[in-house]
Each structure stands twice: as structure tokens, then as C-alpha cells.
Amino acid sequence: MTDWPGWQGQADPGGVVLAVARVPVQSSQPGEAAPSPQAWDSPRASAQPAGTGSADDVVQAITLRVAILALAAAVLAAIAGAVAADRLVRPLRRLETAAAAVSDGDLERRSGLAGRRDEIGDLARAFDRMADTLATSEATQRRFLQDAIHELRTPLTVIEATTSAIIDGVYEPEPRHLATIRGQARVLSRIIDELRTISLAEGRGLDLRPEPVEVASTLRRVAEGFRARGEEAQIAIEVDAPEALVVVADPERLRQMLGSLVDNAMRHTPAGGAITLAGSAEAGPAVRLHVRDTGTGVAAEDQPHVFERFYQADASRDRARGASGLGLAIVKAITEAMGGRVGVASTPARGADFWIELPSA
């Protein structure tokens, strides 16, 4: 191998000849010097790795694509957020508009969102129920005011007419005319007192002093108070209650409520009839006090309204007997103020059963 031009050999200690080739490169141009052997030994003489420039381009392209995708995702997220916000805000603005209308007195306005089956639908249904309650309350107050004016006007008209007739000389100032004036003045006073009682009871401002009250003895005491009137009207008054029944109530107010129920029963029970004051233990910690009569009863269409203020199924007869139309309303208001409830069960022409349910002691 030592005979080859450009080869130099050197023997290693083991006798192996190591050969290094030194191949001269001829210049492609005439007169150009050939590279020196040292040029081949230098790393600078080696060429750059193939594809280095194109790899940088790929990295730059990938980076650009990632940036574009990130920007597109941000734009889409912003659009989706705007759509979601609009879907959330739009019904809330609609609800706000309805609330503003109700606040301005338009009690017939509703949200129009009660059909939704989400949290906004729940809120809308609650708003509509509130608006219904406000509308009902407003109608009740308006009707109450109209009824109160009507009830107060009647005795005032009688008083004015009677006194004018006496002053003008049409009537002599006889006791019977003066008695008429006094009677109508008492009606006015009673209506005012009863309205005040109802207002205080409904507003939880009525002075109540609840304590354990024996039902049987209370019923007997109320019955005795109407005994003379019952005998005059030929109506029997009976008591049927176990001695063990005890309720928690204000004793004076309880007698007042029972008296109102008995008075109502006597005005609707003909001669020869009977009124029974009874007591019964109910399921749970409650006792019912009943006032049953054998009178005309209460029609089915009147039963839901008998405890309303100024409601009179037979207004002409009740007014002729001096009824104000507030007795049963007072019973309801006071009973509810003491934590109880009231009701009526009746069959027309077979009597009525008015009851008060109170907590037992």
C-alpha cells in the first residue's frame, strides 16, 4: 500500500500498518492552486448539515400556526361568551321591566317567562305569584273600602234624615225618633270598633293574652249569655263537650268569637230550632269548637266567602236585624292571630256547622 501515491503508512506496535489517504484535488480552473493538506484536516472545511435552513422555517411556520389557532380560539370564546351573556341578560332585563311596571302600579303585568325550566323560570314564577298576591290584595282593599263606605253611609243617612225631620218640624222630638238616632249611632260605633279589631288582628297588633282555657266551661258560659234570647226566639241552646278538652287562647277573645258564631246562628235559625255548642279533639295537638244550628244553612257558593268582611248572603235580612257583616270576619281574624283556623260545613235547609280550631294545651 505504500506504493500508492498520496498514502503514508505507519506501523503500530503490533505490526499493523495504518494508512491515511491524502488525495489531492485538482483545481477545475487552470492555474488555480490546489488546497493544502491542512485544509482537509480543519473542521471548517466540512460543509453545513443539509436541511438546516429548512428546519428553522418549519419551526417558524409551526409557531405562526399555533399563534393563529390561539387567536381564533380566543375570538370564538369571546363570541360564545357574548352570546351566552346576551341569553342570560335578555330575560333578566325583561323581568326588570315587568318589576318596574308593577312598581308603578300596573298590577296586571307579568314576566312572560314562567314557561322556562331553569333558574330564571323559577325566579319568574316567583315574581308572577308575588304580582298575583299584590293584585288580589289591592282588589280586596278596594272592595273593603267600598263596602265600608256603603255600611257607614246607611246609618249616617238614617241619622241625618231623622234629625232633619225633627228640626224641620216634620217629626216631633218624641222618644221613638230619638231612639232611632241612638240606635243608628250605636251601629256606627260598632262598625268602627269591629273594623279596628280586624285591622289590629290582621296586623298582629291585637293585645292577646293566651293561656290554657277549659272548653266545656267556656261553652257553657257563652250559652248562658244567650239563654234568654233563645227562649224569646223559641230556640234551644245546648252544650256538648268533654270536660277534658283544653285549648290555648285568650279567654275573653275566645268568648267573643263564640258569641259572634252563636249570634250568627240565631239570626238564621227559625223558631223551634236548636243551636249546639260542642267541642271535639282533632288529629294532632288541636281542638275544634263547634257552633251547630238547625237553620237555613249556607249555600255552597256562599261558603268560601262567609268569613269575608261585609259579606252577607242575605244582605237585606241581615241589615234589617242590625248585622254589620263583620262578625264572622272578626272570628277569622282573631282565630288566625291566635294560631288557629276557621271553617264551615253546611247543607242548605239542614243547618250549618261553624267551627274554630285552636291549639290544645
Kinemage of the C-alpha trace (Angstrom):
@kinemage 1
@onewidth
@group {chain A} dominant
@subgroup {mainchain}
@vectorlist {calphas} color= white
{ca met a 1} P 0.000 0.000 0.000
{ca thr a 2} L 2.982 2.276 0.400
{ca asp a 3} L 3.407 2.304 -3.349
{ca trp a 4} L 0.103 4.297 -3.780
{ca pro a 5} L 0.646 7.977 -4.392
{ca gly a 6} L -0.653 10.133 -1.539
{ca trp a 7} L -0.625 7.356 1.047
{ca gln a 8} L 1.619 7.416 4.029
{ca gly a 9} L 1.949 4.409 6.235
{ca gln a 10} L 2.967 3.860 9.794
{ca ala a 11} L 3.235 0.628 11.621
{ca asp a 12} L 1.703 0.228 15.034
{ca pro a 13} L 3.471 -1.740 17.720
{ca gly a 14} L 1.559 -4.844 16.645
{ca gly a 15} L 2.869 -4.682 13.130
{ca val a 16} L -0.335 -3.404 11.607
{ca val a 17} L 0.170 -0.702 9.074
{ca leu a 18} L -2.139 2.273 9.417
{ca ala a 19} L -2.607 4.169 6.277
{ca val a 20} L -4.012 7.637 5.812
{ca ala a 21} L -5.056 8.667 2.395
{ca arg a 22} L -4.239 12.107 1.216
{ca val a 23} L -5.941 12.636 -2.043
{ca pro a 24} L -5.006 15.765 -3.885
{ca val a 25} L -7.837 17.642 -5.513
{ca gln a 26} L -7.171 19.159 -8.854
{ca ser a 27} L -8.457 22.666 -9.458
{ca ser a 28} L -11.182 22.917 -12.008
{ca gln a 29} L -9.679 26.154 -13.237
{ca pro a 30} L -6.347 26.323 -14.925
{ca gly a 31} L -3.673 27.901 -12.793
{ca glu a 32} L -5.749 27.601 -9.506
{ca ala a 33} L -3.667 26.240 -6.650
{ca ala a 34} L -4.767 23.016 -5.068
{ca pro a 35} L -5.847 23.068 -1.461
{ca ser a 36} L -3.172 22.291 1.042
{ca pro a 37} L -3.348 19.105 3.122
{ca gln a 38} L -4.042 21.175 6.261
{ca ala a 39} L -7.250 22.391 4.683
{ca trp a 40} L -8.631 18.878 4.743
{ca asp a 41} L -7.856 18.431 8.413
{ca ser a 42} L -9.714 21.586 9.520
{ca pro a 43} L -13.426 21.292 10.626
{ca arg a 44} L -14.203 24.473 8.767
{ca ala a 45} L -13.566 22.695 5.567
{ca ser a 46} L -16.614 20.468 6.156
{ca ala a 47} L -19.907 21.648 4.656
{ca gln a 48} L -23.009 22.719 6.787
{ca pro a 49} L -25.518 19.904 7.505
{ca ala a 50} L -28.042 19.565 4.784
{ca gly a 51} L -31.536 20.986 5.593
{ca thr a 52} L -30.530 23.305 8.488
{ca gly a 53} L -32.178 26.339 6.879
{ca ser a 54} L -35.410 24.491 6.094
{ca ala a 55} L -35.740 23.252 9.757
{ca asp a 56} L -35.794 26.843 11.020
{ca asp a 57} L -38.506 27.632 8.524
{ca val a 58} L -40.614 24.713 9.791
{ca val a 59} L -40.307 25.875 13.411
{ca gln a 60} L -41.332 29.377 12.429
{ca ala a 61} L -44.322 28.069 10.465
{ca ile a 62} L -45.498 25.889 13.376
{ca thr a 63} L -45.174 28.803 15.796
{ca leu a 64} L -47.197 31.001 13.473
{ca arg a 65} L -49.916 28.369 13.129
{ca val a 66} L -50.158 27.926 16.905
{ca ala a 67} L -50.465 31.678 17.356
{ca ile a 68} L -53.220 31.840 14.727
{ca leu a 69} L -55.102 28.947 16.341
{ca ala a 70} L -54.811 30.544 19.771
{ca leu a 71} L -56.138 33.826 18.418
{ca ala a 72} L -59.014 32.072 16.661
{ca ala a 73} L -59.883 30.192 19.855
{ca ala a 74} L -59.894 33.449 21.826
{ca val a 75} L -62.185 35.087 19.260
{ca leu a 76} L -64.575 32.115 19.308
{ca ala a 77} L -64.589 32.114 23.110
{ca ala a 78} L -65.372 35.819 23.139
{ca ile a 79} L -68.242 35.326 20.677
{ca ala a 80} L -69.616 32.380 22.652
{ca gly a 81} L -69.369 34.390 25.886
{ca ala a 82} L -71.179 37.331 24.320
{ca val a 83} L -73.985 35.063 23.072
{ca ala a 84} L -74.305 33.365 26.469
{ca ala a 85} L -74.304 36.710 28.263
{ca asp a 86} L -76.987 38.018 25.927
{ca arg a 87} L -79.165 34.940 26.539
{ca leu a 88} L -78.775 35.482 30.280
{ca val a 89} L -79.205 39.249 30.342
{ca arg a 90} L -82.172 39.457 27.959
{ca pro a 91} L -84.687 37.618 30.224
{ca leu a 92} L -83.340 39.454 33.262
{ca arg a 93} L -83.967 42.762 31.530
{ca arg a 94} L -87.461 41.578 30.649
{ca leu a 95} L -88.055 40.672 34.281
{ca glu a 96} L -86.690 44.046 35.354
{ca thr a 97} L -89.119 45.798 33.016
{ca ala a 98} L -92.042 43.820 34.451
{ca ala a 99} L -90.946 44.628 38.004
{ca ala a 100} L -90.741 48.316 37.176
{ca ala a 101} L -94.261 48.191 35.700
{ca val a 102} L -95.670 46.511 38.825
{ca ser a 103} L -93.861 49.053 40.987
{ca asp a 104} L -95.551 51.835 39.008
{ca gly a 105} L -98.973 50.359 39.704
{ca asp a 106} L -99.548 48.055 36.730
{ca leu a 107} L -100.536 45.016 38.814
{ca glu a 108} L -101.662 43.099 35.727
{ca arg a 109} L -98.126 42.904 34.288
{ca arg a 110} L -96.450 39.511 34.371
{ca ser a 111} L -92.957 38.343 33.439
{ca gly a 112} L -93.927 36.126 30.498
{ca leu a 113} L -91.083 33.774 31.448
{ca ala a 114} L -93.000 31.277 33.579
{ca gly a 115} L -92.639 28.599 30.898
{ca arg a 116} L -88.851 28.371 31.262
{ca arg a 117} L -87.470 25.313 33.001
{ca asp a 118} L -84.371 26.824 34.568
{ca glu a 119} L -83.424 29.104 37.429
{ca ile a 120} L -84.708 32.154 35.563
{ca gly a 121} L -88.037 30.383 35.121
{ca asp a 122} L -88.179 29.727 38.871
{ca leu a 123} L -87.495 33.405 39.545
{ca ala a 124} L -90.137 34.448 37.001
{ca arg a 125} L -92.783 32.192 38.550
{ca ala a 126} L -91.998 33.580 41.997
{ca phe a 127} L -92.357 37.107 40.606
{ca asp a 128} L -95.694 36.259 38.983
{ca arg a 129} L -97.001 34.803 42.260
{ca met a 130} L -95.974 37.969 44.052
{ca ala a 131} L -97.752 40.072 41.432
{ca asp a 132} L -100.892 37.907 41.801
{ca thr a 133} L -100.815 38.401 45.568
{ca leu a 134} L -100.421 42.156 45.190
{ca ala a 135} L -103.287 42.305 42.709
{ca thr a 136} L -105.535 40.265 45.000
{ca ser a 137} L -104.625 42.405 47.983
{ca glu a 138} L -105.291 45.575 46.033
{ca ala a 139} L -108.682 44.291 44.886
{ca thr a 140} L -109.561 43.225 48.439
{ca gln a 141} L -108.633 46.599 49.873
{ca arg a 142} L -110.603 48.404 47.194
{ca arg a 143} L -113.651 46.233 47.823
{ca phe a 144} L -113.251 46.652 51.577
{ca leu a 145} L -113.145 50.428 51.241
{ca gln a 146} L -116.238 50.429 49.052
{ca asp a 147} L -118.106 48.131 51.433
{ca ala a 148} L -117.062 50.168 54.467
{ca ile a 149} L -118.306 53.358 52.837
{ca his a 150} L -121.591 51.660 51.997
{ca glu a 151} L -122.071 50.270 55.503
{ca leu a 152} L -121.251 53.587 57.159
{ca arg a 153} L -123.438 55.556 54.795
{ca thr a 154} L -126.651 53.721 55.744
{ca pro a 155} L -126.787 54.655 59.469
{ca leu a 156} L -125.495 58.138 58.693
{ca thr a 157} L -128.328 58.613 56.209
{ca val a 158} L -130.905 57.466 58.770
{ca ile a 159} L -129.478 59.781 61.436
{ca glu a 160} L -129.417 62.745 59.066
{ca ala a 161} L -132.943 62.134 57.793
{ca thr a 162} L -134.406 61.717 61.286
{ca thr a 163} L -132.696 64.758 62.764
{ca ser a 164} L -133.637 66.883 59.742
{ca ala a 165} L -137.259 65.844 60.081
{ca ile a 166} L -137.251 66.808 63.764
{ca ile a 167} L -135.566 70.148 63.088
{ca asp a 168} L -137.947 70.950 60.212
{ca gly a 169} L -140.970 70.123 62.368
{ca val a 170} L -141.975 67.062 60.352
{ca tyr a 171} L -141.313 64.814 63.365
{ca glu a 172} L -141.966 65.694 66.944
{ca pro a 173} L -138.958 65.132 69.212
{ca glu a 174} L -140.527 62.005 70.558
{ca pro a 175} L -138.588 59.227 72.291
{ca arg a 176} L -139.097 56.809 69.403
{ca his a 177} L -137.367 59.131 66.940
{ca leu a 178} L -134.571 59.820 69.373
{ca ala a 179} L -134.240 56.049 69.904
{ca thr a 180} L -133.812 55.627 66.148
{ca ile a 181} L -130.975 58.138 66.150
{ca arg a 182} L -129.328 56.478 69.125
{ca gly a 183} L -129.673 53.013 67.552
{ca gln a 184} L -128.014 54.093 64.312
{ca ala a 185} L -125.252 55.849 66.234
{ca arg a 186} L -124.580 52.574 68.034
{ca val a 187} L -124.411 50.765 64.691
{ca leu a 188} L -121.780 53.252 63.548
{ca ser a 189} L -119.820 52.803 66.749
{ca arg a 190} L -119.970 49.017 66.451
{ca ile a 191} L -118.791 49.063 62.835
{ca ile a 192} L -115.865 51.291 63.725
{ca asp a 193} L -114.880 49.118 66.680
{ca glu a 194} L -115.118 45.942 64.619
{ca leu a 195} L -113.052 47.412 61.791
{ca arg a 196} L -110.407 48.410 64.299
{ca thr a 197} L -110.388 44.902 65.799
{ca ile a 198} L -109.971 43.289 62.383
{ca ser a 199} L -107.186 45.692 61.456
{ca leu a 200} L -105.293 45.025 64.689
{ca ala a 201} L -105.756 41.258 64.423
{ca glu a 202} L -104.584 41.071 60.822
{ca gly a 203} L -101.625 43.331 61.582
{ca arg a 204} L -100.629 41.240 64.621
{ca gly a 205} L -101.232 44.279 66.803
{ca leu a 206} L -104.139 42.918 68.799
{ca asp a 207} L -103.443 42.571 72.514
{ca leu a 208} L -103.796 38.818 73.088
{ca arg a 209} L -103.062 37.006 76.333
{ca pro a 210} L -103.239 33.288 75.570
{ca glu a 211} L -103.498 30.796 78.399
{ca pro a 212} L -104.983 27.293 78.945
{ca val a 213} L -108.781 27.536 78.725
{ca glu a 214} L -111.272 24.780 79.554
{ca val a 215} L -113.519 24.279 76.551
{ca ala a 216} L -116.627 22.874 78.268
{ca ser a 217} L -116.900 25.626 80.891
{ca thr a 218} L -116.322 28.320 78.256
{ca leu a 219} L -119.065 26.915 76.025
{ca arg a 220} L -121.499 26.745 78.950
{ca arg a 221} L -120.760 30.355 79.872
{ca val a 222} L -121.395 31.550 76.308
{ca ala a 223} L -124.598 29.501 76.098
{ca glu a 224} L -125.913 31.057 79.323
{ca gly a 225} L -125.378 34.506 77.860
{ca phe a 226} L -127.781 33.694 75.004
{ca arg a 227} L -130.287 31.660 77.028
{ca ala a 228} L -132.839 34.442 77.478
{ca arg a 229} L -132.657 35.452 73.841
{ca gly a 230} L -133.055 31.826 72.812
{ca glu a 231} L -136.155 31.400 74.939
{ca glu a 232} L -137.675 34.518 73.450
{ca ala a 233} L -136.973 33.255 69.937
{ca gln a 234} L -138.011 29.695 70.881
{ca ile a 235} L -134.565 28.327 70.025
{ca ala a 236} L -132.966 25.706 72.272
{ca ile a 237} L -129.303 26.203 73.161
{ca glu a 238} L -127.346 23.115 74.177
{ca val a 239} L -123.739 22.284 75.115
{ca asp a 240} L -121.955 19.034 74.241
{ca ala a 241} L -118.240 18.968 75.086
{ca pro a 242} L -115.925 16.644 77.076
{ca glu a 243} L -114.604 18.145 80.274
{ca ala a 244} L -111.001 17.219 79.463
{ca leu a 245} L -110.643 19.494 76.427
{ca val a 246} L -108.311 22.456 76.974
{ca val a 247} L -107.111 24.990 74.390
{ca val a 248} L -104.512 27.748 74.429
{ca ala a 249} L -106.339 31.011 73.771
{ca asp a 250} L -107.179 34.441 75.095
{ca pro a 251} L -110.279 33.695 77.247
{ca glu a 252} L -112.041 36.999 76.564
{ca arg a 253} L -111.411 36.881 72.820
{ca leu a 254} L -112.485 33.235 72.689
{ca arg a 255} L -115.831 34.091 74.283
{ca gln a 256} L -116.167 36.996 71.851
{ca met a 257} L -115.628 34.687 68.863
{ca leu a 258} L -118.053 32.054 70.135
{ca gly a 259} L -120.607 34.782 70.843
{ca ser a 260} L -120.343 36.019 67.263
{ca leu a 261} L -120.931 32.494 65.960
{ca val a 262} L -123.953 31.965 68.233
{ca asp a 263} L -125.385 35.360 67.245
{ca asn a 264} L -124.984 34.425 63.586
{ca ala a 265} L -126.669 31.060 64.185
{ca met a 266} L -129.650 32.631 65.970
{ca arg a 267} L -130.267 35.009 63.073
{ca his a 268} L -130.544 32.042 60.690
{ca thr a 269} L -132.405 29.536 62.869
{ca pro a 270} L -136.214 29.620 62.873
{ca ala a 271} L -138.401 29.168 65.939
{ca gly a 272} L -138.426 25.618 67.178
{ca gly a 273} L -134.835 25.043 66.077
{ca ala a 274} L -131.756 24.329 68.153
{ca ile a 275} L -128.172 25.546 68.487
{ca thr a 276} L -125.466 23.263 69.880
{ca leu a 277} L -122.093 24.386 71.215
{ca ala a 278} L -119.706 21.433 71.018
{ca gly a 279} L -116.048 20.559 71.329
{ca ser a 280} L -114.010 17.730 69.808
{ca ala a 281} L -110.403 16.625 69.814
{ca glu a 282} L -108.814 16.612 66.374
{ca ala a 283} L -105.848 14.714 64.967
{ca gly a 284} L -102.678 16.293 66.254
{ca pro a 285} L -102.461 18.920 69.003
{ca ala a 286} L -105.698 20.724 68.126
{ca val a 287} L -109.258 21.099 69.415
{ca arg a 288} L -112.324 22.170 67.464
{ca leu a 289} L -115.103 24.255 68.949
{ca his a 290} L -118.375 23.940 67.013
{ca val a 291} L -121.495 26.066 66.806
{ca arg a 292} L -124.121 23.974 65.014
{ca asp a 293} L -127.629 25.095 64.153
{ca thr a 294} L -130.718 23.669 62.506
{ca gly a 295} L -131.398 26.747 60.414
{ca thr a 296} L -131.398 27.516 56.715
{ca gly a 297} L -127.767 26.578 56.198
{ca val a 298} L -125.212 28.157 53.896
{ca ala a 299} L -125.340 27.720 50.135
{ca ala a 300} L -122.318 26.077 48.529
{ca glu a 301} L -121.468 29.210 46.536
{ca asp a 302} L -121.521 31.327 49.728
{ca gln a 303} L -119.378 29.069 51.921
{ca pro a 304} L -115.980 30.267 50.582
{ca his a 305} L -116.963 33.897 51.303
{ca val a 306} L -118.813 33.874 54.627
{ca phe a 307} L -115.700 34.935 56.573
{ca glu a 308} L -115.003 37.906 54.303
{ca arg a 309} L -115.602 41.427 55.565
{ca phe a 310} L -119.110 42.774 54.913
{ca tyr a 311} L -120.146 39.623 53.080
{ca gln a 312} L -123.826 38.864 53.644
{ca ala a 313} L -125.593 36.085 51.784
{ca asp a 314} L -128.939 37.770 52.543
{ca ala a 315} L -127.975 41.404 52.923
{ca ser a 316} L -131.500 42.777 53.260
{ca arg a 317} L -132.440 40.459 56.138
{ca asp a 318} L -129.135 40.876 57.979
{ca arg a 319} L -129.218 44.663 57.775
{ca ala a 320} L -132.805 44.653 58.995
{ca arg a 321} L -131.608 42.769 62.072
{ca gly a 322} L -128.755 45.168 62.689
{ca ala a 323} L -125.926 42.950 61.426
{ca ser a 324} L -122.811 44.750 60.269
{ca gly a 325} L -121.399 41.924 58.155
{ca leu a 326} L -118.170 41.924 60.176
{ca gly a 327} L -118.880 39.336 62.870
{ca leu a 328} L -117.517 36.308 61.012
{ca ala a 329} L -114.594 38.333 59.662
{ca ile a 330} L -113.636 39.179 63.243
{ca val a 331} L -113.847 35.497 64.198
{ca lys a 332} L -111.461 34.594 61.392
{ca ala a 333} L -109.005 37.416 62.124
{ca ile a 334} L -108.773 36.708 65.867
{ca thr a 335} L -108.573 32.932 65.403
{ca glu a 336} L -105.699 33.240 62.950
{ca ala a 337} L -103.963 35.724 65.250
{ca met a 338} L -104.046 33.005 67.947
{ca gly a 339} L -102.574 30.421 65.582
{ca gly a 340} L -105.823 28.683 64.683
{ca arg a 341} L -108.169 28.440 61.736
{ca val a 342} L -111.895 28.566 60.991
{ca gly a 343} L -114.308 26.840 58.654
{ca val a 344} L -117.894 25.955 57.896
{ca ala a 345} L -119.700 22.820 56.806
{ca ser a 346} L -123.298 23.131 55.731
{ca thr a 347} L -126.115 21.551 53.827
{ca pro a 348} L -128.793 24.031 52.731
{ca ala a 349} L -132.062 23.695 54.681
{ca arg a 350} L -130.363 21.360 57.163
{ca gly a 351} L -128.295 23.803 59.169
{ca ala a 352} L -124.669 24.847 59.385
{ca asp a 353} L -121.631 23.870 61.445
{ca phe a 354} L -119.228 26.755 62.058
{ca trp a 355} L -116.008 25.667 63.755
{ca ile a 356} L -112.899 27.166 65.305
{ca glu a 357} L -109.751 25.089 65.558
{ca leu a 358} L -107.177 26.096 68.181
{ca pro a 359} L -104.005 24.525 69.601
{ca ser a 360} L -104.643 22.232 72.548
{ca ala a 361} L -102.906 22.809 75.851
